[in-house]
């Protein structure tokens, strides 16, 4: 989750500094990483046996 926070912070700083296109790319990268983590955790088997 640290990579998501880092990428979102990077995107916010890029947008605030006036580099909109680089900020947009970084924010899309953040969304892609977050979606990948969500899919990974949704399809992961439980580590404990019920």
C-alpha positions in Angstrom: 0.0 0.0 0.0 3.0 2.3 0.4 3.5 2.3 -3.4 -0.1 3.5 -3.8 0.5 6.4 -1.4 3.8 7.3 -3.0 2.3 7.3 -6.5 -0.7 9.3 -5.4 1.5 11.8 -3.7 3.7 12.0 -6.8 0.7 12.6 -9.0 -0.6 15.4 -6.7 2.8 17.1 -6.6 3.1 16.9 -10.4 -0.4 18.4 -10.9 0.3 21.2 -8.4 3.6 22.1 -10.1 1.8 22.5 -13.4 2.8 19.3 -15.1 -0.7 18.0 -15.8 0.1 15.3 -18.4 2.8 13.7 -16.1 0.4 14.0 -13.2 -2.4 12.3 -15.2 -0.1 9.4 -16.1 1.0 9.0 -12.5 -2.6 9.1 -11.3 -3.6 6.4 -13.9 -0.6 4.3 -12.7 -1.9 4.7 -9.1 -5.4 3.5 -10.2 -3.9 0.5 -12.0 -1.8 -0.5 -9.1 -4.8 -0.2 -6.7 -7.0 -2.2 -9.0 -4.3 -4.9 -9.3 -4.0 -5.1 -5.5 -7.8 -5.4 -5.2 -8.0 -8.2 -7.7 -5.0 -9.9 -6.1 -6.6 -9.8 -2.6 -10.1 -10.8 -3.9 -8.8 -13.9 -5.7 -6.3 -15.0 -3.0 -7.1 -18.1 -1.0 -7.4 -17.7 2.8 -4.1 -18.5 4.5 -6.0 -20.3 7.4 -8.2 -23.3 7.1 -11.7 -22.9 8.3 
